[in-house]
Protein backbone atom coordinates (compact mmCIF):
# COMPACT_ATOMS: atom_id res chain seq x y z
CA UNK A 1 0.00 0.00 0.00
CA UNK A 2 1.10 3.61 -0.54
CA UNK A 3 2.09 6.16 2.02
CA UNK A 4 1.46 9.82 2.65
CA UNK A 5 4.41 12.12 3.01
CA UNK A 6 4.14 15.58 4.51
CA UNK A 7 6.44 18.29 3.30
CA UNK A 8 6.41 21.76 4.80
CA UNK A 9 7.51 24.63 2.61
CA UNK A 10 7.24 28.36 2.96
CA UNK A 11 5.52 29.84 -0.05
CA UNK A 12 2.06 30.23 -1.48
CA UNK A 13 0.87 27.82 -4.18
CA UNK A 14 0.12 29.66 -7.43
CA UNK A 15 -0.31 26.92 -10.04
CA UNK A 16 -1.04 23.21 -10.01
CA UNK A 17 -0.84 20.89 -13.03
CA UNK A 18 -1.60 17.25 -13.71
CA UNK A 19 1.11 16.02 -16.03
CA UNK A 20 2.40 12.81 -17.53
CA UNK A 21 6.12 12.30 -17.53
CA UNK A 22 7.90 9.16 -18.65
CA UNK A 23 4.48 7.46 -18.88
CA UNK A 24 3.90 8.01 -15.16
CA UNK A 25 1.36 10.46 -13.76
CA UNK A 26 2.34 13.22 -11.38
CA UNK A 27 1.04 16.54 -10.12
CA UNK A 28 3.25 19.59 -10.28
CA UNK A 29 2.66 22.46 -7.85
CA UNK A 30 4.38 25.82 -8.44
CA UNK A 31 4.75 28.05 -5.37
CA UNK A 32 6.06 31.54 -4.81
CA UNK A 33 9.47 31.67 -3.24
CA UNK A 34 9.36 32.38 0.49
CA UNK A 35 11.56 35.42 -0.08
CA UNK A 36 8.84 37.02 -2.20
CA UNK A 37 11.20 37.39 -5.15
CA UNK A 38 9.03 37.02 -8.26
CA UNK A 39 11.90 35.52 -10.24
CA UNK A 40 12.16 32.51 -7.90
CA UNK A 41 9.74 29.67 -7.35
CA UNK A 42 9.47 26.29 -5.68
CA UNK A 43 8.24 23.35 -7.75
CA UNK A 44 6.90 20.29 -5.95
CA UNK A 45 6.24 17.10 -7.94
CA UNK A 46 3.84 14.57 -6.42
CA UNK A 47 3.82 11.09 -8.02
CA UNK A 48 0.42 9.51 -8.65
CA UNK A 49 -0.63 5.95 -9.38
CA UNK A 50 -3.14 6.86 -12.11
CA UNK A 51 -4.62 9.66 -14.17
CA UNK A 52 -7.71 9.67 -11.94
CA UNK A 53 -5.58 10.15 -8.83
CA UNK A 54 -3.70 13.03 -10.48
CA UNK A 55 -6.95 14.72 -11.53
CA UNK A 56 -8.39 14.35 -8.01
CA UNK A 57 -5.22 15.72 -6.43
CA UNK A 58 -5.20 18.74 -8.76
CA UNK A 59 -8.83 19.44 -7.80
CA UNK A 60 -7.96 19.24 -4.07
CA UNK A 61 -5.11 21.76 -4.48
CA UNK A 62 -7.27 24.08 -6.60
CA UNK A 63 -10.09 24.06 -4.07
CA UNK A 64 -7.83 24.41 -1.04
CA UNK A 65 -5.85 27.35 -2.43
CA UNK A 66 -8.42 28.96 -4.74
CA UNK A 67 -6.32 28.31 -7.85
N, CA, C and O atoms as CSV, one atom per row, in Angstrom:
chain,resi,resn,atom,element,x,y,z
A,1,UNK,N,N,0.836,-1.171,0.000
A,1,UNK,CA,C,0.000,0.000,0.000
A,1,UNK,C,C,0.882,1.236,0.000
A,1,UNK,O,O,2.040,1.170,0.414
A,2,UNK,N,N,0.349,2.370,-0.461
A,2,UNK,CA,C,1.101,3.613,-0.541
A,2,UNK,C,C,1.268,4.274,0.809
A,2,UNK,O,O,0.845,3.744,1.836
A,3,UNK,N,N,1.874,5.409,0.791
A,3,UNK,CA,C,2.089,6.157,2.020
A,3,UNK,C,C,1.864,7.633,1.733
A,3,UNK,O,O,1.891,8.072,0.583
A,4,UNK,N,N,1.648,8.370,2.773
A,4,UNK,CA,C,1.461,9.815,2.655
A,4,UNK,C,C,2.675,10.477,3.265
A,4,UNK,O,O,3.082,10.155,4.381
A,5,UNK,N,N,3.244,11.396,2.528
A,5,UNK,CA,C,4.411,12.117,3.010
A,5,UNK,C,C,4.031,13.582,3.178
A,5,UNK,O,O,3.370,14.162,2.317
A,6,UNK,N,N,4.442,14.163,4.263
A,6,UNK,CA,C,4.144,15.575,4.508
A,6,UNK,C,C,5.424,16.366,4.336
A,6,UNK,O,O,6.468,16.042,4.902
A,7,UNK,N,N,5.310,17.410,3.538
A,7,UNK,CA,C,6.444,18.291,3.296
A,7,UNK,C,C,5.999,19.704,3.628
A,7,UNK,O,O,4.984,20.173,3.110
A,8,UNK,N,N,6.734,20.377,4.471
A,8,UNK,CA,C,6.405,21.759,4.803
A,8,UNK,C,C,7.328,22.686,4.040
A,8,UNK,O,O,8.550,22.547,4.093
A,9,UNK,N,N,6.737,23.629,3.333
A,9,UNK,CA,C,7.510,24.625,2.610
A,9,UNK,C,C,6.906,25.988,2.896
A,9,UNK,O,O,5.711,26.108,3.168
A,10,UNK,N,N,7.735,26.999,2.833
A,10,UNK,CA,C,7.236,28.358,2.961
A,10,UNK,C,C,7.024,28.879,1.549
A,10,UNK,O,O,7.937,28.843,0.725
A,11,UNK,N,N,5.857,29.349,1.281
A,11,UNK,CA,C,5.519,29.842,-0.045
A,11,UNK,C,C,4.048,29.578,-0.298
A,11,UNK,O,O,3.461,28.677,0.299
A,12,UNK,N,N,3.464,30.351,-1.169
A,12,UNK,CA,C,2.057,30.229,-1.484
A,12,UNK,C,C,1.889,29.538,-2.828
A,12,UNK,O,O,2.476,29.979,-3.817
A,13,UNK,N,N,1.102,28.465,-2.892
A,13,UNK,CA,C,0.875,27.823,-4.182
A,13,UNK,C,C,0.207,28.775,-5.162
A,13,UNK,O,O,-0.731,29.486,-4.802
A,14,UNK,N,N,0.686,28.788,-6.390
A,14,UNK,CA,C,0.123,29.655,-7.430
A,14,UNK,C,C,-0.416,28.882,-8.622
A,14,UNK,O,O,-1.347,29.347,-9.281
A,15,UNK,N,N,0.139,27.726,-8.914
A,15,UNK,CA,C,-0.314,26.919,-10.043
A,15,UNK,C,C,-0.194,25.451,-9.677
A,15,UNK,O,O,0.707,25.054,-8.938
A,16,UNK,N,N,-1.115,24.646,-10.205
A,16,UNK,CA,C,-1.036,23.206,-10.012
A,16,UNK,C,C,-1.418,22.546,-11.333
A,16,UNK,O,O,-2.394,22.942,-11.970
A,17,UNK,N,N,-0.651,21.545,-11.742
A,17,UNK,CA,C,-0.843,20.894,-13.027
A,17,UNK,C,C,-0.839,19.382,-12.853
A,17,UNK,O,O,-0.068,18.846,-12.056
A,18,UNK,N,N,-1.694,18.700,-13.591
A,18,UNK,CA,C,-1.603,17.250,-13.709
A,18,UNK,C,C,-0.816,16.967,-14.973
A,18,UNK,O,O,-1.204,17.416,-16.052
A,19,UNK,N,N,0.259,16.247,-14.865
A,19,UNK,CA,C,1.107,16.019,-16.035
A,19,UNK,C,C,1.486,14.546,-16.142
A,19,UNK,O,O,1.426,13.795,-15.168
A,20,UNK,N,N,1.870,14.161,-17.332
A,20,UNK,CA,C,2.398,12.815,-17.525
A,20,UNK,C,C,3.852,12.954,-17.937
A,20,UNK,O,O,4.186,13.691,-18.865
A,21,UNK,N,N,4.687,12.250,-17.246
A,21,UNK,CA,C,6.120,12.295,-17.527
A,21,UNK,C,C,6.651,10.868,-17.524
A,21,UNK,O,O,6.431,10.115,-16.575
A,22,UNK,N,N,7.330,10.515,-18.562
A,22,UNK,CA,C,7.900,9.160,-18.650
A,22,UNK,C,C,6.822,8.100,-18.450
A,22,UNK,O,O,7.070,7.057,-17.845
A,23,UNK,N,N,5.619,8.378,-18.966
A,23,UNK,CA,C,4.477,7.463,-18.880
A,23,UNK,C,C,4.028,7.198,-17.449
A,23,UNK,O,O,3.383,6.185,-17.177
A,24,UNK,N,N,4.362,8.094,-16.542
A,24,UNK,CA,C,3.897,8.014,-15.164
A,24,UNK,C,C,3.208,9.328,-14.823
A,24,UNK,O,O,3.683,10.397,-15.204
A,25,UNK,N,N,2.106,9.254,-14.118
A,25,UNK,CA,C,1.358,10.460,-13.763
A,25,UNK,C,C,1.954,11.124,-12.533
A,25,UNK,O,O,2.411,10.463,-11.600
A,26,UNK,N,N,1.935,12.452,-12.559
A,26,UNK,CA,C,2.340,13.217,-11.378
A,26,UNK,C,C,1.639,14.562,-11.407
A,26,UNK,O,O,1.155,15.012,-12.445
A,27,UNK,N,N,1.599,15.187,-10.252
A,27,UNK,CA,C,1.039,16.536,-10.122
A,27,UNK,C,C,2.197,17.465,-9.816
A,27,UNK,O,O,3.064,17.152,-9.000
A,28,UNK,N,N,2.201,18.601,-10.473
A,28,UNK,CA,C,3.255,19.592,-10.280
A,28,UNK,C,C,2.634,20.850,-9.687
A,28,UNK,O,O,1.702,21.421,-10.252
A,29,UNK,N,N,3.160,21.271,-8.546
A,29,UNK,CA,C,2.660,22.463,-7.855
A,29,UNK,C,C,3.760,23.515,-7.879
A,29,UNK,O,O,4.880,23.264,-7.434
A,30,UNK,N,N,3.435,24.692,-8.400
A,30,UNK,CA,C,4.383,25.815,-8.436
A,30,UNK,C,C,4.011,26.773,-7.322
A,30,UNK,O,O,2.855,27.179,-7.206
A,31,UNK,N,N,4.987,27.137,-6.500
A,31,UNK,CA,C,4.754,28.046,-5.370
A,31,UNK,C,C,5.678,29.248,-5.467
A,31,UNK,O,O,6.782,29.170,-6.007
A,32,UNK,N,N,5.197,30.360,-4.928
A,32,UNK,CA,C,6.057,31.536,-4.807
A,32,UNK,C,C,7.209,31.212,-3.882
A,32,UNK,O,O,7.068,30.422,-2.949
A,33,UNK,N,N,8.332,31.816,-4.142
A,33,UNK,CA,C,9.473,31.666,-3.244
A,33,UNK,C,C,9.154,32.335,-1.910
A,33,UNK,O,O,8.470,33.358,-1.883
A,34,UNK,N,N,9.637,31.777,-0.814
A,34,UNK,CA,C,9.357,32.377,0.490
A,34,UNK,C,C,9.965,33.765,0.660
A,34,UNK,O,O,9.551,34.522,1.537
A,35,UNK,N,N,10.942,34.097,-0.173
A,35,UNK,CA,C,11.557,35.425,-0.085
A,35,UNK,C,C,10.695,36.497,-0.731
A,35,UNK,O,O,10.923,37.691,-0.535
A,36,UNK,N,N,9.691,36.059,-1.513
A,36,UNK,CA,C,8.838,37.017,-2.199
A,36,UNK,C,C,9.407,37.486,-3.520
A,36,UNK,O,O,8.774,38.280,-4.216
A,37,UNK,N,N,10.572,37.018,-3.878
A,37,UNK,CA,C,11.199,37.385,-5.150
A,37,UNK,C,C,10.419,36.740,-6.285
A,37,UNK,O,O,10.312,35.515,-6.338
A,38,UNK,N,N,9.875,37.541,-7.192
A,38,UNK,CA,C,9.027,37.016,-8.257
A,38,UNK,C,C,9.805,36.206,-9.286
A,38,UNK,O,O,9.200,35.504,-10.098
A,39,UNK,N,N,11.120,36.287,-9.270
A,39,UNK,CA,C,11.900,35.520,-10.240
A,39,UNK,C,C,12.222,34.111,-9.730
A,39,UNK,O,O,12.765,33.295,-10.474
A,40,UNK,N,N,11.894,33.825,-8.483
A,40,UNK,CA,C,12.156,32.512,-7.904
A,40,UNK,C,C,10.848,31.778,-7.654
A,40,UNK,O,O,9.809,32.400,-7.434
A,41,UNK,N,N,10.905,30.465,-7.690
A,41,UNK,CA,C,9.736,29.670,-7.348
A,41,UNK,C,C,10.187,28.318,-6.810
A,41,UNK,O,O,11.338,27.914,-6.970
A,42,UNK,N,N,9.258,27.642,-6.176
A,42,UNK,CA,C,9.473,26.291,-5.681
A,42,UNK,C,C,8.540,25.394,-6.480
A,42,UNK,O,O,7.358,25.703,-6.624
A,43,UNK,N,N,9.058,24.289,-7.001
A,43,UNK,CA,C,8.236,23.349,-7.752
A,43,UNK,C,C,8.250,22.022,-6.999
A,43,UNK,O,O,9.304,21.441,-6.743
A,44,UNK,N,N,7.048,21.558,-6.652
A,44,UNK,CA,C,6.897,20.285,-5.954
A,44,UNK,C,C,6.230,19.309,-6.916
A,44,UNK,O,O,5.190,19.622,-7.495
A,45,UNK,N,N,6.815,18.139,-7.090
A,45,UNK,CA,C,6.236,17.101,-7.943
A,45,UNK,C,C,5.746,15.961,-7.057
A,45,UNK,O,O,6.492,15.424,-6.238
A,46,UNK,N,N,4.471,15.602,-7.237
A,46,UNK,CA,C,3.840,14.567,-6.425
A,46,UNK,C,C,3.485,13.391,-7.337
A,46,UNK,O,O,2.614,13.528,-8.195
A,47,UNK,N,N,4.141,12.240,-7.170
A,47,UNK,CA,C,3.823,11.095,-8.020
A,47,UNK,C,C,2.429,10.550,-7.724
A,47,UNK,O,O,1.980,10.551,-6.578
A,48,UNK,N,N,1.751,10.085,-8.774
A,48,UNK,CA,C,0.415,9.506,-8.646
A,48,UNK,C,C,0.388,8.130,-9.290
A,48,UNK,O,O,1.201,7.823,-10.162
A,49,UNK,N,N,-0.545,7.313,-8.855
A,49,UNK,CA,C,-0.632,5.953,-9.382
A,49,UNK,C,C,-1.476,5.856,-10.644
A,49,UNK,O,O,-1.416,4.850,-11.351
A,50,UNK,N,N,-2.269,6.898,-10.939
A,50,UNK,CA,C,-3.144,6.857,-12.109
A,50,UNK,C,C,-3.525,8.275,-12.521
A,50,UNK,O,O,-3.290,9.237,-11.789
A,51,UNK,N,N,-4.117,8.383,-13.709
A,51,UNK,CA,C,-4.616,9.663,-14.171
A,51,UNK,C,C,-5.723,10.170,-13.250
A,51,UNK,O,O,-5.774,11.358,-12.931
A,52,UNK,N,N,-6.604,9.277,-12.825
A,52,UNK,CA,C,-7.711,9.668,-11.943
A,52,UNK,C,C,-7.196,10.247,-10.630
A,52,UNK,O,O,-7.733,11.237,-10.133
A,53,UNK,N,N,-6.155,9.630,-10.067
A,53,UNK,CA,C,-5.582,10.152,-8.828
A,53,UNK,C,C,-4.981,11.537,-9.053
A,53,UNK,O,O,-5.140,12.428,-8.218
A,54,UNK,N,N,-4.296,11.719,-10.174
A,54,UNK,CA,C,-3.700,13.026,-10.481
A,54,UNK,C,C,-4.781,14.091,-10.634
A,54,UNK,O,O,-4.636,15.200,-10.119
A,55,UNK,N,N,-5.850,13.767,-11.329
A,55,UNK,CA,C,-6.952,14.720,-11.533
A,55,UNK,C,C,-7.583,15.078,-10.191
A,55,UNK,O,O,-7.858,16.250,-9.933
A,56,UNK,N,N,-7.815,14.087,-9.338
A,56,UNK,CA,C,-8.392,14.354,-8.014
A,56,UNK,C,C,-7.472,15.227,-7.169
A,56,UNK,O,O,-7.935,16.138,-6.482
A,57,UNK,N,N,-6.174,14.952,-7.220
A,57,UNK,CA,C,-5.220,15.723,-6.429
A,57,UNK,C,C,-5.140,17.172,-6.914
A,57,UNK,O,O,-5.048,18.093,-6.103
A,58,UNK,N,N,-5.174,17.373,-8.225
A,58,UNK,CA,C,-5.203,18.736,-8.765
A,58,UNK,C,C,-6.436,19.465,-8.252
A,58,UNK,O,O,-6.343,20.622,-7.842
A,59,UNK,N,N,-7.587,18.807,-8.268
A,59,UNK,CA,C,-8.826,19.437,-7.796
A,59,UNK,C,C,-8.722,19.822,-6.316
A,59,UNK,O,O,-9.175,20.896,-5.922
A,60,UNK,N,N,-8.126,18.947,-5.499
A,60,UNK,CA,C,-7.961,19.243,-4.069
A,60,UNK,C,C,-7.108,20.496,-3.878
A,60,UNK,O,O,-7.470,21.377,-3.097
A,61,UNK,N,N,-5.973,20.583,-4.589
A,61,UNK,CA,C,-5.108,21.762,-4.481
A,61,UNK,C,C,-5.833,23.015,-4.958
A,61,UNK,O,O,-5.747,24.065,-4.321
A,62,UNK,N,N,-6.550,22.908,-6.080
A,62,UNK,CA,C,-7.267,24.075,-6.603
A,62,UNK,C,C,-8.312,24.581,-5.614
A,62,UNK,O,O,-8.431,25.785,-5.388
A,63,UNK,N,N,-9.070,23.655,-5.025
A,63,UNK,CA,C,-10.093,24.055,-4.072
A,63,UNK,C,C,-9.496,24.608,-2.783
A,63,UNK,O,O,-9.997,25.592,-2.240
A,64,UNK,N,N,-8.430,23.980,-2.291
A,64,UNK,CA,C,-7.832,24.409,-1.036
A,64,UNK,C,C,-7.181,25.792,-1.133
A,64,UNK,O,O,-7.213,26.562,-0.173
A,65,UNK,N,N,-6.595,26.104,-2.284
A,65,UNK,CA,C,-5.850,27.352,-2.427
A,65,UNK,C,C,-6.519,28.357,-3.366
A,65,UNK,O,O,-5.958,29.421,-3.629
A,66,UNK,N,N,-7.705,28.033,-3.870
A,66,UNK,CA,C,-8.424,28.959,-4.744
A,66,UNK,C,C,-7.685,29.215,-6.053
A,66,UNK,O,O,-7.652,30.343,-6.545
A,67,UNK,N,N,-7.094,28.162,-6.615
A,67,UNK,CA,C,-6.322,28.306,-7.852
A,67,UNK,C,C,-7.197,28.161,-9.074
A,67,UNK,O,O,-6.706,28.254,-10.200
